[in-house]
Structure formats: C-alpha cells, structure tokens
Amino acid sequence: MEAVAFLCLAAAVLGWGFLWVWDSWERMKGQKPAGLPGDGNRTLLVIAHPDDEAMFFAPTVLGLARLRHRLSLLCFSAGNYYNQGEIRKKELLQSCDVLGIPPSSIMIIDNRDFPDDPGVQWDTEHVASTLLQHIEVNSINLVVTFDAGGVSGHSNHVALYAAVRTLHSEGKLPKGCSVLTLQSVNVLRKYISLLDLPFTLLQTRDVLFVLTSKEVAQAKKLTS
C-alpha cells in the first residue's frame, strides 16, 4: 500500500509540474518581454559567421520581428574556414530572407582581420571600433550578440562579446543603446528540447522568447 501511495503522489506531482510548465509556456507565446522596446526599434544582430543567425539566434530574431523591430545584421566573416565563403554568404542572405531581414540591412565583413578560424583570436579593440562605427552610422538602439561563453565556445563568438563588453564598460555606446546577449547553456540542456523548459522558467533572465507554432515552422525552414 505504501508503494501505491508513493506512486500516486509522484504521479500527482509530475502531473502538476507538467501542467505548470505547459501553462507557463502557453502564456508566454507571443508575449512581449517586459522592458524591451517595441515598434520601430533599430536592432542589430551581430554574428561571427554565416549560419550563426539560424543555428543560435532564430528564436530571438523572430521574436523581435514580432515586436516590429527594424532588424539589421552585421556578420564579421564570410565563413571561409573550409573555402566555402561565397556559398555561405549566399546562404546567409537566403536565411535572412526567411527571418525577415532585407538584403539592404545586411553587412558581411570579408577581410583578413577577422578570419573564420577558432584558432585565431580577433583583436578586441579592432572588433569594438568596427562595431561602434556600424552602431553610430545606423543609429542602433539594441545590439544582440553572444555572451561570454559564445554558445559553442568558439573564439570568434567570444570575441564579439568581448568587444561589446569593452564598448559598454568604457561608456562608448551611444545613449539609449542597450545590449542583449544569448545565454550559453551546457551540452545536456542544448539537446533535451522541451525538457529544458522548467530550467529556463526558473532561471532569472532579462528577455525570453517563446515562439508561436507559426514561428516554429518559419524557423524550421532555415534547416530544411
């Protein structure tokens, strides 16, 4: 009897937990994150290589597009590590078309200063000055990029965070320009899909985007 009672209690707890997660997930779909500016905000996605926008930032970009942000993208390399730079640049443009970023709002930096190479450390000051110029010229209000972990730990990803942090700590960002960084998580959490949702809900965060079913279908086009 004790075993049966324990199993019933465990089932009740699991059921309650499932319903709580599901309810939280449904309520957050399409919800505007508190404190995040909306319609007309000029937002810049800063990535290191073509495909970063699809692999790491698709939910963020689609969520910001839902809020009617004016999105632009700055890519610091052509992704030529395997000598496929031209192909990857075309793929980036195709990906951005799905995400709703027009070609006129995309800049790809293709020079030797920022090679696609995890073994090369990009110069922080050079990245920072290049980024700041782009922010000022385009009157950017919000910068979105990697955090200190770079999601995958790639040195080029981390270099972008280091540059943004330098601009922020030195007070060089224009007044009213905010920064969002994508939170890196451990390998287990990357691949457990919906099972990660309770951990995400319980953690403190500034912004969380939960995609609608339509946006999920849109994101899947990037990998098809």
FIKOLZA-1660 file (N, C-alpha, C; in steps of 0.1 Angstrom, whole numbers, plus 5000, padded with zeros to 4 digits):
% residues 224
   i   px   py   pz ch aa at
   1 5008 4988 5000  A  M  N
   1 5000 5000 5000  A  M CA
   1 5008 5013 5000  A  M  C
   2 5020 5012 5008  A  E  N
   2 5028 5024 5008  A  E CA
   2 5034 5027 4994  A  E  C
   3 5038 5016 4987  A  A  N
   3 5043 5018 4974  A  A CA
   3 5033 5024 4965  A  A  C
   4 5021 5020 4966  A  V  N
   4 5010 5025 4957  A  V CA
   4 5008 5040 4960  A  V  C
   5 5007 5043 4973  A  A  N
   5 5005 5057 4977  A  A CA
   5 5017 5066 4972  A  A  C
   6 5029 5061 4973  A  F  N
   6 5040 5068 4968  A  F CA
   6 5039 5071 4953  A  F  C
   7 5036 5060 4946  A  L  N
   7 5034 5062 4931  A  L CA
   7 5023 5072 4928  A  L  C
   8 5012 5072 4935  A  C  N
   8 5002 5081 4933  A  C CA
   8 5006 5095 4935  A  C  C
   9 5013 5097 4946  A  L  N
   9 5018 5110 4950  A  L CA
   9 5028 5115 4939  A  L  C
  10 5037 5106 4935  A  A  N
  10 5047 5110 4925  A  A CA
  10 5040 5114 4912  A  A  C
  11 5030 5106 4908  A  A  N
  11 5022 5109 4896  A  A CA
  11 5015 5123 4897  A  A  C
  12 5010 5126 4909  A  A  N
  12 5003 5138 4911  A  A CA
  12 5013 5150 4909  A  A  C
  13 5025 5148 4915  A  V  N
  13 5035 5159 4915  A  V CA
  13 5039 5161 4901  A  V  C
  14 5042 5150 4893  A  L  N
  14 5046 5151 4880  A  L CA
  14 5035 5157 4871  A  L  C
  15 5023 5154 4873  A  G  N
  15 5012 5159 4866  A  G CA
  15 5011 5174 4868  A  G  C
  16 5012 5178 4881  A  W  N
  16 5011 5193 4884  A  W CA
  16 5023 5200 4878  A  W  C
  17 5034 5194 4878  A  G  N
  17 5046 5201 4872  A  G CA
  17 5044 5202 4857  A  G  C
  18 5039 5192 4851  A  F  N
  18 5037 5193 4836  A  F CA
  18 5027 5204 4833  A  F  C
  19 5016 5204 4840  A  L  N
  19 5006 5214 4838  A  L CA
  19 5011 5228 4840  A  L  C
  20 5020 5230 4850  A  W  N
  20 5026 5243 4853  A  W CA
  20 5035 5248 4842  A  W  C
  21 5043 5238 4837  A  V  N
  21 5052 5241 4826  A  V CA
  21 5044 5245 4813  A  V  C
  22 5034 5236 4811  A  W  N
  22 5026 5239 4799  A  W CA
  22 5018 5252 4799  A  W  C
  23 5013 5255 4811  A  D  N
  23 5005 5268 4812  A  D CA
  23 5015 5280 4811  A  D  C
  24 5027 5279 4816  A  S  N
  24 5036 5289 4815  A  S CA
  24 5041 5291 4801  A  S  C
  25 5043 5280 4794  A  W  N
  25 5047 5281 4780  A  W CA
  25 5036 5287 4772  A  W  C
  26 5024 5283 4773  A  E  N
  26 5013 5289 4765  A  E CA
  26 5011 5303 4768  A  E  C
  27 5012 5308 4781  A  R  N
  27 5010 5322 4784  A  R CA
  27 5021 5331 4778  A  R  C
  28 5033 5325 4776  A  M  N
  28 5045 5333 4772  A  M CA
  28 5045 5334 4756  A  M  C
  29 5038 5325 4750  A  K  N
  29 5038 5326 4735  A  K CA
  29 5032 5339 4730  A  K  C
  30 5040 5346 4722  A  G  N
  30 5036 5359 4717  A  G CA
  30 5036 5370 4727  A  G  C
  31 5040 5367 4739  A  Q  N
  31 5040 5378 4749  A  Q CA
  31 5052 5387 4748  A  Q  C
  32 5050 5400 4749  A  K  N
  32 5061 5409 4748  A  K CA
  32 5069 5409 4761  A  K  C
  33 5083 5407 4760  A  P  N
  33 5091 5407 4772  A  P CA
  33 5091 5420 4779  A  P  C
  34 5090 5421 4792  A  A  N
  34 5089 5433 4799  A  A CA
  34 5102 5441 4798  A  A  C
  35 5100 5454 4795  A  G  N
  35 5112 5463 4794  A  G CA
  35 5118 5464 4781  A  G  C
  36 5114 5455 4771  A  L  N
  36 5120 5455 4758  A  L CA
  36 5113 5465 4749  A  L  C
  37 5120 5474 4743  A  P  N
  37 5113 5484 4734  A  P CA
  37 5106 5477 4722  A  P  C
  38 5096 5483 4716  A  G  N
  38 5089 5476 4706  A  G CA
  38 5090 5483 4692  A  G  C
  39 5078 5486 4687  A  D  N
  39 5077 5491 4673  A  D CA
  39 5087 5501 4669  A  D  C
  40 5094 5499 4658  A  G  N
  40 5103 5509 4653  A  G CA
  40 5117 5508 4659  A  G  C
  41 5120 5500 4669  A  N  N
  41 5133 5500 4675  A  N CA
  41 5143 5495 4665  A  N  C
  42 5155 5501 4664  A  R  N
  42 5165 5497 4654  A  R CA
  42 5175 5487 4661  A  R  C
  43 5174 5475 4657  A  T  N
  43 5181 5464 4664  A  T CA
  43 5191 5458 4655  A  T  C
  44 5203 5456 4660  A  L  N
  44 5214 5450 4652  A  L CA
  44 5218 5436 4658  A  L  C
  45 5217 5426 4650  A  L  N
  45 5222 5413 4653  A  L CA
  45 5237 5412 4649  A  L  C
  46 5246 5409 4658  A  V  N
  46 5260 5408 4655  A  V CA
  46 5264 5394 4656  A  V  C
  47 5269 5388 4645  A  I  N
  47 5273 5374 4645  A  I CA
  47 5287 5373 4639  A  I  C
  48 5293 5361 4641  A  A  N
  48 5307 5359 4636  A  A CA
  48 5307 5352 4622  A  A  C
  49 5298 5343 4620  A  H  N
  49 5298 5336 4607  A  H CA
  49 5284 5334 4601  A  H  C
  50 5283 5332 4588  A  P  N
  50 5270 5328 4582  A  P CA
  50 5266 5315 4589  A  P  C
  51 5254 5314 4592  A  D  N
  51 5247 5303 4598  A  D CA
  51 5245 5305 4613  A  D  C
  52 5253 5314 4619  A  D  N
  52 5250 5318 4634  A  D CA
  52 5236 5323 4636  A  D  C
  53 5231 5330 4626  A  E  N
  53 5218 5336 4627  A  E CA
  53 5207 5325 4628  A  E  C
  54 5209 5314 4620  A  A  N
  54 5200 5303 4620  A  A CA
  54 5202 5293 4632  A  A  C
  55 5214 5290 4635  A  M  N
  55 5217 5280 4645  A  M CA
  55 5214 5285 4659  A  M  C
  56 5217 5298 4661  A  F  N
  56 5216 5303 4675  A  F CA
  56 5206 5314 4678  A  F  C
  57 5203 5322 4668  A  F  N
  57 5195 5334 4670  A  F CA
  57 5181 5334 4664  A  F  C
  58 5177 5324 4657  A  A  N
  58 5164 5324 4650  A  A CA
  58 5153 5327 4660  A  A  C
  59 5151 5321 4671  A  P  N
  59 5140 5325 4680  A  P CA
  59 5140 5339 4684  A  P  C
  60 5153 5345 4687  A  T  N
  60 5154 5359 4691  A  T CA
  60 5150 5368 4680  A  T  C
  61 5155 5365 4667  A  V  N
  61 5151 5374 4656  A  V CA
  61 5137 5373 4653  A  V  C
  62 5131 5361 4653  A  L  N
  62 5116 5360 4650  A  L CA
  62 5108 5367 4661  A  L  C
  63 5113 5366 4674  A  G  N
  63 5106 5373 4685  A  G CA
  63 5106 5388 4683  A  G  C
  64 5118 5393 4679  A  L  N
  64 5120 5408 4678  A  L CA
  64 5112 5413 4666  A  L  C
  65 5111 5404 4655  A  A  N
  65 5103 5408 4643  A  A CA
  65 5089 5409 4647  A  A  C
  66 5084 5400 4656  A  R  N
  66 5070 5401 4661  A  R CA
  66 5067 5414 4668  A  R  C
  67 5077 5419 4674  A  L  N
  67 5076 5432 4681  A  L CA
  67 5078 5444 4672  A  L  C
  68 5080 5441 4659  A  R  N
  68 5081 5451 4648  A  R CA
  68 5094 5459 4650  A  R  C
  69 5105 5452 4654  A  H  N
  69 5118 5459 4654  A  H CA
  69 5123 5460 4640  A  H  C
  70 5130 5470 4637  A  R  N
  70 5137 5472 4624  A  R CA
  70 5150 5465 4625  A  R  C
  71 5151 5453 4620  A  L  N
  71 5163 5444 4622  A  L CA
  71 5173 5446 4611  A  L  C
  72 5186 5446 4615  A  S  N
  72 5197 5446 4606  A  S CA
  72 5207 5436 4612  A  S  C
  73 5217 5432 4603  A  L  N
  73 5226 5422 4607  A  L CA
  73 5241 5425 4603  A  L  C
  74 5250 5423 4612  A  L  N
  74 5264 5425 4609  A  L CA
  74 5271 5412 4611  A  L  C
  75 5277 5407 4601  A  C  N
  75 5285 5394 4602  A  C CA
  75 5299 5397 4600  A  C  C
  76 5308 5393 4609  A  F  N
  76 5322 5397 4609  A  F CA
  76 5331 5388 4601  A  F  C
  77 5325 5378 4594  A  S  N
  77 5334 5370 4585  A  S CA
  77 5325 5363 4574  A  S  C
  78 5331 5359 4564  A  A  N
  78 5323 5352 4553  A  A CA
  78 5322 5337 4555  A  A  C
  79 5328 5332 4567  A  G  N
  79 5327 5318 4570  A  G CA
  79 5335 5310 4560  A  G  C
  80 5347 5314 4557  A  N  N
  80 5356 5308 4547  A  N CA
  80 5365 5297 4553  A  N  C
  81 5362 5292 4564  A  Y  N
  81 5372 5282 4571  A  Y CA
  81 5374 5270 4562  A  Y  C
  82 5364 5265 4554  A  Y  N
  82 5365 5254 4545  A  Y CA
  82 5365 5259 4531  A  Y  C
  83 5369 5271 4528  A  N  N
  83 5369 5277 4515  A  N CA
  83 5356 5277 4508  A  N  C
  84 5345 5279 4516  A  Q  N
  84 5332 5280 4510  A  Q CA
  84 5325 5293 4513  A  Q  C
  85 5334 5304 4514  A  G  N
  85 5329 5317 4518  A  G CA
  85 5318 5322 4509  A  G  C
  86 5319 5321 4496  A  E  N
  86 5309 5326 4487  A  E CA
  86 5296 5319 4488  A  E  C
  87 5297 5306 4490  A  I  N
  87 5284 5298 4492  A  I CA
  87 5277 5302 4505  A  I  C
  88 5285 5304 4515  A  R  N
  88 5279 5307 4528  A  R CA
  88 5273 5321 4529  A  R  C
  89 5279 5330 4521  A  K  N
  89 5274 5343 4520  A  K CA
  89 5260 5343 4514  A  K  C
  90 5259 5335 4503  A  K  N
  90 5246 5334 4497  A  K CA
  90 5235 5327 4506  A  K  C
  91 5240 5317 4514  A  E  N
  91 5231 5311 4523  A  E CA
  91 5227 5320 4534  A  E  C
  92 5235 5329 4538  A  L  N
  92 5232 5339 4548  A  L CA
  92 5220 5348 4543  A  L  C
  93 5222 5353 4531  A  L  N
  93 5211 5361 4525  A  L CA
  93 5198 5354 4524  A  L  C
  94 5199 5341 4520  A  Q  N
  94 5186 5333 4520  A  Q CA
  94 5180 5331 4533  A  Q  C
  95 5189 5329 4543  A  S  N
  95 5184 5327 4557  A  S CA
  95 5177 5340 4562  A  S  C
  96 5184 5351 4559  A  C  N
  96 5178 5364 4564  A  C CA
  96 5165 5367 4557  A  C  C
  97 5163 5362 4545  A  D  N
  97 5151 5364 4538  A  D CA
  97 5139 5357 4545  A  D  C
  98 5142 5345 4550  A  V  N
  98 5132 5338 4558  A  V CA
  98 5129 5345 4572  A  V  C
  99 5140 5350 4577  A  L  N
  99 5139 5357 4590  A  L CA
  99 5133 5371 4589  A  L  C
 100 5132 5376 4577  A  G  N
 100 5126 5389 4575  A  G CA
 100 5136 5401 4576  A  G  C
 101 5149 5398 4574  A  I  N
 101 5159 5409 4573  A  I CA
 101 5163 5411 4559  A  I  C
 102 5160 5423 4554  A  P  N
 102 5162 5426 4539  A  P CA
 102 5177 5427 4536  A  P  C
 103 5181 5424 4524  A  P  N
 103 5195 5425 4519  A  P CA
 103 5201 5438 4522  A  P  C
 104 5194 5449 4521  A  S  N
 104 5199 5463 4523  A  S CA
 104 5203 5465 4538  A  S  C
 105 5199 5456 4547  A  S  N
 105 5202 5457 4561  A  S CA
 105 5212 5447 4566  A  S  C
 106 5219 5441 4556  A  I  N
 106 5229 5431 4559  A  I CA
 106 5243 5435 4555  A  I  C
 107 5252 5434 4564  A  M  N
 107 5266 5437 4561  A  M CA
 107 5275 5425 4565  A  M  C
 108 5283 5420 4555  A  I  N
 108 5292 5409 4557  A  I CA
 108 5306 5415 4556  A  I  C
 109 5314 5414 4566  A  I  N
 109 5328 5418 4566  A  I CA
 109 5336 5406 4561  A  I  C
 110 5343 5408 4550  A  D  N
 110 5351 5398 4544  A  D CA
 110 5366 5402 4542  A  D  C
 111 5373 5402 4553  A  N  N
 111 5388 5406 4551  A  N CA
 111 5396 5398 4561  A  N  C
 112 5409 5399 4560  A  R  N
 112 5418 5391 4568  A  R CA
 112 5419 5394 4582  A  R  C
 113 5413 5406 4586  A  D  N
 113 5414 5410 4600  A  D CA
 113 5405 5401 4609  A  D  C
 114 5395 5395 4603  A  F  N
 114 5386 5386 4611  A  F CA
 114 5383 5373 4604  A  F  C
 115 5394 5364 4604  A  P  N
 115 5392 5351 4597  A  P CA
 115 5383 5342 4605  A  P  C
 116 5376 5334 4597  A  D  N
 116 5368 5323 4603  A  D CA
 116 5377 5312 4608  A  D  C
 117 5382 5313 4620  A  D  N
 117 5391 5303 4625  A  D CA
 117 5391 5303 4640  A  D  C
 118 5387 5292 4646  A  P  N
 118 5386 5291 4661  A  P CA
 118 5400 5292 4667  A  P  C
 119 5411 5290 4659  A  G  N
 119 5424 5291 4665  A  G CA
 119 5430 5305 4665  A  G  C
 120 5422 5315 4659  A  V  N
 120 5427 5329 4658  A  V CA
 120 5419 5338 4668  A  V  C
 121 5426 5345 4676  A  Q  N
 121 5420 5355 4685  A  Q CA
 121 5418 5368 4678  A  Q  C
 122 5406 5372 4675  A  W  N
 122 5404 5385 4669  A  W CA
 122 5407 5396 4679  A  W  C
 123 5413 5407 4673  A  D  N
 123 5417 5419 4682  A  D CA
 123 5404 5426 4687  A  D  C
 124 5403 5426 4700  A  T  N
 124 5391 5432 4707  A  T CA
 124 5389 5446 4703  A  T  C
 125 5399 5454 4703  A  E  N
 125 5398 5468 4700  A  E CA
 125 5393 5471 4686  A  E  C
 126 5399 5462 4677  A  H  N
 126 5395 5464 4663  A  H CA
 126 5380 5460 4660  A  H  C
 127 5376 5449 4667  A  V  N
 127 5362 5445 4666  A  V CA
 127 5353 5456 4672  A  V  C
 128 5357 5461 4683  A  A  N
 128 5349 5471 4690  A  A CA
 128 5348 5484 4682  A  A  C
 129 5358 5488 4676  A  S  N
 129 5358 5501 4668  A  S CA
 129 5349 5499 4655  A  S  C
 130 5351 5487 4649  A  T  N
 130 5343 5484 4637  A  T CA
 130 5328 5483 4641  A  T  C
 131 5325 5477 4652  A  L  N
 131 5311 5476 4656  A  L CA
 131 5305 5489 4660  A  L  C
 132 5313 5497 4667  A  L  N
 132 5308 5510 4672  A  L CA
 132 5305 5519 4660  A  L  C
 133 5313 5519 4650  A  Q  N
 133 5311 5527 4638  A  Q CA
 133 5297 5523 4631  A  Q  C
 134 5295 5510 4631  A  H  N
 134 5282 5505 4625  A  H CA
 134 5270 5509 4633  A  H  C
 135 5272 5509 4646  A  I  N
 135 5261 5513 4655  A  I CA
 135 5258 5527 4653  A  I  C
 136 5268 5536 4653  A  E  N
 136 5266 5550 4652  A  E CA
 136 5260 5554 4638  A  E  C
 137 5265 5548 4628  A  V  N
 137 5261 5552 4614  A  V CA
 137 5246 5548 4612  A  V  C
 138 5242 5537 4618  A  N  N
 138 5228 5532 4616  A  N CA
 138 5219 5535 4628  A  N  C
 139 5223 5544 4638  A  S  N
 139 5215 5548 4649  A  S CA
 139 5209 5536 4656  A  S  C
 140 5217 5526 4659  A  I  N
 140 5212 5514 4666  A  I CA
 140 5208 5516 4680  A  I  C
 141 5196 5511 4684  A  N  N
 141 5191 5512 4698  A  N CA
 141 5194 5499 4706  A  N  C
 142 5195 5488 4699  A  L  N
 142 5197 5475 4706  A  L CA
 142 5206 5466 4699  A  L  C
 143 5216 5461 4706  A  V  N
 143 5226 5452 4700  A  V CA
 143 5224 5438 4706  A  V  C
 144 5223 5428 4697  A  V  N
 144 5221 5414 4701  A  V CA
 144 5233 5406 4697  A  V  C
 145 5239 5398 4706  A  T  N
 145 5251 5390 4702  A  T CA
 145 5253 5379 4712  A  T  C
 146 5265 5373 4711  A  F  N
 146 5268 5362 4720  A  F CA
 146 5272 5366 4734  A  F  C
 147 5271 5357 4744  A  D  N
 147 5276 5360 4757  A  D CA
 147 5291 5355 4759  A  D  C
 148 5296 5356 4771  A  A  N
 148 5310 5352 4773  A  A CA
 148 5313 5338 4769  A  A  C
 149 5303 5329 4769  A  G  N
 149 5305 5315 4766  A  G CA
 149 5304 5313 4751  A  G  C
 150 5299 5322 4743  A  G  N
 150 5298 5321 4729  A  G CA
 150 5290 5309 4724  A  G  C
 151 5281 5304 4733  A  V  N
 151 5272 5293 4730  A  V CA
 151 5279 5280 4728  A  V  C
 152 5288 5280 4718  A  S  N
 152 5296 5268 4715  A  S CA
 152 5311 5269 4720  A  S  C
 153 5314 5281 4725  A  G  N
 153 5328 5283 4730  A  G CA
 153 5337 5287 4719  A  G  C
 154 5332 5289 4707  A  H  N
 154 5340 5293 4695  A  H CA
 154 5347 5307 4698  A  H  C
 155 5360 5308 4696  A  S  N
 155 5367 5320 4700  A  S CA
 155 5362 5332 4692  A  S  C
 156 5357 5331 4680  A  N  N
 156 5352 5342 4672  A  N CA
 156 5339 5347 4678  A  N  C
 157 5331 5338 4683  A  H  N
 157 5319 5342 4690  A  H CA
 157 5322 5350 4703  A  H  C
 158 5332 5345 4711  A  V  N
 158 5336 5351 4723  A  V CA
 158 5342 5365 4720  A  V  C
 159 5348 5367 4709  A  A  N
 159 5354 5379 4706  A  A CA
 159 5344 5390 4704  A  A  C
 160 5332 5387 4699  A  L  N
 160 5322 5397 4697  A  L CA
 160 5317 5401 4711  A  L  C
 161 5315 5392 4720  A  Y  N
 161 5311 5396 4734  A  Y CA
 161 5321 5405 4740  A  Y  C
 162 5334 5401 4739  A  A  N
 162 5345 5409 4745  A  A CA
 162 5344 5423 4739  A  A  C
 163 5342 5425 4726  A  A  N
 163 5341 5438 4720  A  A CA
 163 5329 5446 4726  A  A  C
 164 5318 5440 4726  A  V  N
 164 5306 5447 4732  A  V CA
 164 5308 5451 4746  A  V  C
 165 5314 5442 4754  A  R  N
 165 5316 5444 4768  A  R CA
 165 5326 5456 4769  A  R  C
 166 5336 5457 4761  A  T  N
 166 5345 5468 4761  A  T CA
 166 5338 5481 4759  A  T  C
 167 5330 5481 4748  A  L  N
 167 5322 5494 4745  A  L CA
 167 5313 5498 4756  A  L  C
 168 5307 5488 4763  A  H  N
 168 5298 5491 4774  A  H CA
 168 5306 5496 4786  A  H  C
 169 5316 5489 4790  A  S  N
 169 5324 5492 4802  A  S CA
 169 5331 5506 4801  A  S  C
 170 5335 5509 4788  A  E  N
 170 5342 5522 4786  A  E CA
 170 5332 5533 4783  A  E  C
 171 5319 5531 4783  A  G  N
 171 5309 5541 4781  A  G CA
 171 5309 5546 4767  A  G  C
 172 5312 5538 4757  A  K  N
 172 5313 5543 4743  A  K CA
 172 5300 5541 4735  A  K  C
 173 5292 5532 4741  A  L  N
 173 5279 5530 4734  A  L CA
 173 5271 5543 4734  A  L  C
 174 5264 5546 4723  A  P  N
 174 5255 5558 4722  A  P CA
 174 5245 5557 4733  A  P  C
 175 5240 5569 4738  A  K  N
 175 5230 5570 4748  A  K CA
 175 5217 5563 4743  A  K  C
 176 5211 5554 4751  A  G  N
 176 5199 5547 4747  A  G CA
 176 5201 5534 4740  A  G  C
 177 5214 5531 4738  A  C  N
 177 5217 5518 4731  A  C CA
 177 5219 5507 4741  A  C  C
 178 5211 5497 4741  A  S  N
 178 5212 5486 4750  A  S CA
 178 5218 5473 4743  A  S  C
 179 5221 5464 4752  A  V  N
 179 5227 5451 4747  A  V CA
 179 5220 5439 4753  A  V  C
 180 5217 5429 4744  A  L  N
 180 5213 5416 4748  A  L CA
 180 5222 5406 4744  A  L  C
 181 5226 5396 4753  A  T  N
 181 5235 5385 4749  A  T CA
 181 5228 5372 4751  A  T  C
 182 5230 5363 4742  A  L  N
 182 5224 5350 4742  A  L CA
 182 5230 5341 4752  A  L  C
 183 5222 5336 4761  A  Q  N
 183 5228 5328 4772  A  Q CA
 183 5233 5314 4768  A  Q  C
 184 5245 5311 4771  A  S  N
 184 5251 5298 4768  A  S CA
 184 5246 5288 4779  A  S  C
 185 5243 5276 4775  A  V  N
 185 5239 5266 4784  A  V CA
 185 5248 5253 4782  A  V  C
 186 5247 5244 4791  A  N  N
 186 5256 5232 4789  A  N CA
 186 5250 5223 4778  A  N  C
 187 5259 5213 4775  A  V  N
 187 5255 5204 4764  A  V CA
 187 5242 5197 4766  A  V  C
 188 5240 5192 4778  A  L  N
 188 5228 5185 4781  A  L CA
 188 5215 5193 4778  A  L  C
 189 5215 5205 4783  A  R  N
 189 5204 5214 4781  A  R CA
 189 5201 5218 4766  A  R  C
 190 5212 5217 4758  A  K  N
 190 5210 5221 4744  A  K CA
 190 5202 5211 4737  A  K  C
 191 5202 5198 4741  A  Y  N
 191 5196 5187 4733  A  Y CA
 191 5184 5180 4740  A  Y  C
 192 5178 5186 4751  A  I  N
 192 5167 5179 4757  A  I CA
 192 5154 5186 4754  A  I  C
 193 5154 5195 4744  A  S  N
 193 5142 5201 4739  A  S CA
 193 5133 5206 4750  A  S  C
 194 5120 5202 4750  A  L  N
 194 5110 5208 4759  A  L CA
 194 5113 5205 4774  A  L  C
 195 5122 5194 4776  A  L  N
 195 5125 5191 4790  A  L CA
 195 5133 5202 4796  A  L  C
 196 5139 5211 4788  A  D  N
 196 5147 5222 4794  A  D CA
 196 5138 5233 4799  A  D  C
 197 5126 5233 4795  A  L  N
 197 5117 5245 4798  A  L CA
 197 5116 5248 4813  A  L  C
 198 5115 5238 4821  A  P  N
 198 5114 5241 4836  A  P CA
 198 5127 5249 4841  A  P  C
 199 5138 5244 4836  A  F  N
 199 5151 5251 4840  A  F CA
 199 5151 5265 4835  A  F  C
 200 5146 5267 4823  A  T  N
 200 5146 5281 4817  A  T CA
 200 5136 5290 4825  A  T  C
 201 5125 5284 4828  A  L  N
 201 5114 5292 4835  A  L CA
 201 5119 5296 4849  A  L  C
 202 5127 5288 4855  A  L  N
 202 5131 5290 4869  A  L CA
 202 5143 5299 4870  A  L  C
 203 5150 5301 4859  A  Q  N
 203 5162 5310 4859  A  Q CA
 203 5158 5325 4857  A  Q  C
 204 5166 5333 4863  A  T  N
 204 5165 5347 4861  A  T CA
 204 5170 5351 4847  A  T  C
 205 5162 5359 4840  A  R  N
 205 5166 5363 4827  A  R CA
 205 5160 5377 4824  A  R  C
 206 5166 5384 4815  A  D  N
 206 5160 5397 4811  A  D CA
 206 5150 5396 4800  A  D  C
 207 5152 5387 4791  A  V  N
 207 5143 5385 4779  A  V CA
 207 5142 5370 4776  A  V  C
 208 5130 5366 4774  A  L  N
 208 5128 5352 4770  A  L CA
 208 5117 5352 4758  A  L  C
 209 5121 5346 4747  A  F  N
 209 5112 5345 4736  A  F CA
 209 5107 5330 4735  A  F  C
 210 5094 5329 4735  A  V  N
 210 5088 5316 4732  A  V CA
 210 5080 5317 4719  A  V  C
 211 5084 5309 4709  A  L  N
 211 5078 5310 4696  A  L CA
 211 5064 5305 4695  A  L  C
 212 5056 5311 4686  A  T  N
 212 5043 5305 4683  A  T CA
 212 5045 5294 4673  A  T  C
 213 5035 5286 4670  A  S  N
 213 5036 5275 4661  A  S CA
 213 5040 5279 4647  A  S  C
 214 5035 5291 4643  A  K  N
 214 5038 5296 4630  A  K CA
 214 5053 5300 4629  A  K  C
 215 5058 5306 4640  A  E  N
 215 5072 5310 4641  A  E CA
 215 5081 5298 4641  A  E  C
 216 5077 5287 4648  A  V  N
 216 5085 5275 4648  A  V CA
 216 5086 5269 4634  A  V  C
 217 5075 5269 4626  A  A  N
 217 5075 5264 4612  A  A CA
 217 5085 5273 4604  A  A  C
 218 5085 5286 4607  A  Q  N
 218 5093 5295 4600  A  Q CA
 218 5108 5292 4603  A  Q  C
 219 5111 5290 4615  A  A  N
 219 5125 5287 4619  A  A CA
 219 5130 5274 4613  A  A  C
 220 5121 5264 4612  A  K  N
 220 5125 5251 4606  A  K CA
 220 5129 5252 4592  A  K  C
 221 5123 5262 4585  A  K  N
 221 5127 5264 4571  A  K CA
 221 5142 5267 4569  A  K  C
 222 5148 5272 4580  A  L  N
 222 5162 5275 4579  A  L CA
 222 5171 5263 4579  A  L  C
 223 5166 5251 4583  A  T  N
 223 5174 5239 4584  A  T CA
 223 5169 5229 4574  A  T  C
 224 5159 5232 4566  A  S  N
 224 5154 5223 4556  A  S CA
 224 5162 5223 4543  A  S  C
% end
